[in-house]
């Protein structure tokens, strides 16, 4: 689960990570008020769950409170397009109003899971403010890493090694080291997946401050953090994906025209692949899980069909222990109840397959039964074109 | 022969709720030797003839299990896996899906250097056809034979087996290693065991997007494995930055794509099936 920058800074503040003074505004008038309280020049930053906001025109400097109001008025309600939003962009509904700082150096700090080491790693780089993936691709030597061990956490010597390694000197070292330790503590305590500060700055008066903040939490750990769950912003999520998640369905909207309903994540991905191999294009990823009960099938159909591009549906179930006759009854009931008109191609494996196929054939509905996955994909592609 | 699991493996079930009890019964019907279950609070009772214990240590003393299968819900699953290791079990299969990553790191830390081998989590388990089943896979689709199957995905493992068996190609052992970002037994570990097993004559590995385990496997095969290997990689059409059902199935920072993995496998001389429908025939073409 992603959260906004201002929310991430709020979380980090609790763990004693130094962040600029600032507050979120939902209206231009609020922006003016906050700017007045902060005094002096402020920065107005669009709050959306995507990077590249500055380049897209979503981050602006204001000289005084009236200017902050004017800029906030322009940014609020704008559709911000960045390299991460896609061409349709994202509507800005909140802005962060923050003090400006005299910046001497920009650094990069980030914590992610290193799957090979099986530990989170703190990454530090002197190349702050840059696209870190580009730095990793072109100059990997400029990114230093330290693994965080469970139980003991990041040790101060590791933070010092990173700070000196990226060229921090003098009085700033202590501030950077303390901030790194605080970031590692925040990452661990919140079950974060990703914590990224880009840039992390050193000011001309020697302070170390997290100028930006990006946090993404492990969905599987959220049950331990009811306070963080409240930070979820449904406006930033695909409504169909939110709908699906309410029924324990794993759905991802794609831009093709063949809806997919599959049990198991690997088979669901493979089904998308075989549709493309057959010359078609999948409209979604949908894993209905191992059980695939009647209620999940019904909601799966409903969500697939909410996408107006869907011209055919391919159902691919390798049931195993699951009884295909029971599954077929669920499919027929859901198709009748939802009055489904698009052709449905099914490939079903499991126990009582013959009985299941008979139920589908006798239903009088627009079902096509395929002998195997390849045939199902070909028939679905033909039905959709 | 088979690897890791056979008819003599003595199995403990951890988490004897509805799912645990159901699948334990299915395993027993397939021939698995279920010797007991651990369900804190139910210790001292028996259910369908299976003695239940409060702790793994008690179970170890009473019924001498050598392996366990974990059905404990996500919040307590890491605890159960580490308890099994503490009890000295040689093999732990963790079926549970949705374990927080922080807990996966704890499991990795606790099991490091010890004698306990973990399979999973978020996996279907392991089956040695005709001998024993320590998992939730449908037993009837399998056939005893000489192909080793190893996969990150549950249903794709069934799919591969479902294609092999009708071709008359049986399996020595099938392992679902799990879809999480940190897992116990990796492709390389399973490949090593299959490579050393005289009764495994060929191997099929089924990978997916995310991480670099398939690339590591390709390098290992190139250097050490003389047996024929077929492969399939799921997720050629997966969009970057999205978790495709499995917590570990994500293309991040442009890394972990299907194209990279297929290239690494083909470079190592491995036959990669073009579609999931061709897994069985691709392997058959190598025999």
Interface residues (C-beta under 8 A of the other chain):
Chain A: X113 X115 X116 X118 X119 X120 X133 X136 X137 X149 X150 X151 X188 X191 X193 X218 X220 X221 X223 X224 X250 X252 X254 X262 X263 X264 X265 X266 X267 X268 X269 X270 X271 X272 X273 X274 X275 X276 X277 X282 X285 X287 X290 X318 X319 X320 X321 X349 X350 X351 X372 X373 X374 X377
Chain B: X26 X74 X75 X98 X99 X100 X101 X102 X104 X105 X106 X108 X109 X136 X137 X138 X140 X141 X151 X152 X153 X154 X155 X156 X158 X159 X162 X179 X181 X182 X206 X208 X209 X211 X212 X232 X234 X235 X236 X237 X238 X239 X242 X244 X245 X246 X247 X248 X249 X253 X254 X258 X274 X275 X276 X277 X278
